[in-house]
Amino acid sequence: MILTNQFEINKTQNLESSYIEQELSKFGIKPLRWAIVDVTDVHYILTVSYEN
């Protein structure tokens, strides 16, 4: 089953897709796709689709 949820990860000065995928792996997620949907002072808010 494919799920879609939002996750927060810490902001970084050198934003690359590999950083985002590495941070998502800490949640045990191998994303099918993701998008940054919001940015706060300290976090990126991501919407992530992944298989459960």
C-alpha positions as CSV (number, residue, x, y, z in Angstrom):
1,M,0.0,0.0,0.0
2,I,1.3,3.5,-0.8
3,L,1.0,6.1,1.9
4,T,1.4,9.9,1.8
5,N,2.3,11.8,5.0
6,Q,4.0,15.0,6.1
7,F,7.4,15.0,7.8
8,E,9.7,17.7,9.3
9,I,13.4,17.6,8.8
10,N,16.0,20.1,9.9
11,K,17.1,22.8,7.5
12,T,20.6,22.8,6.1
13,Q,22.7,25.4,4.3
14,N,23.5,23.0,1.5
15,L,20.2,21.6,0.4
16,E,20.4,18.6,-1.9
17,S,18.0,15.8,-2.7
18,S,20.5,13.3,-1.2
19,Y,20.3,15.2,2.2
20,I,16.5,14.9,2.2
21,E,16.5,11.2,1.3
22,Q,19.1,10.5,4.0
23,E,16.9,12.3,6.6
24,L,13.8,10.4,5.5
25,S,15.7,7.1,5.9
26,K,16.0,8.0,9.6
27,F,12.2,7.6,9.7
28,G,12.6,4.2,8.0
29,I,11.2,5.6,4.7
30,K,12.4,5.0,1.2
31,P,10.4,7.6,-0.6
32,L,8.7,7.1,-4.0
33,R,8.4,10.9,-4.3
34,W,8.6,13.9,-2.0
35,A,8.0,17.6,-2.2
36,I,8.9,20.5,0.1
37,V,5.5,22.1,0.9
38,D,6.6,24.6,3.6
39,V,9.6,26.1,5.3
40,T,10.0,27.3,8.8
41,D,12.9,29.0,10.5
42,V,14.4,25.6,11.4
43,H,12.6,22.9,9.4
44,Y,11.5,21.8,5.9
45,I,8.0,20.4,5.8
46,L,7.8,17.6,3.3
47,T,4.9,15.7,1.8
48,V,6.2,12.2,1.1
49,S,4.7,9.2,-0.7
50,Y,6.2,5.8,0.2
51,E,5.3,2.1,0.3
52,N,4.2,0.6,3.6
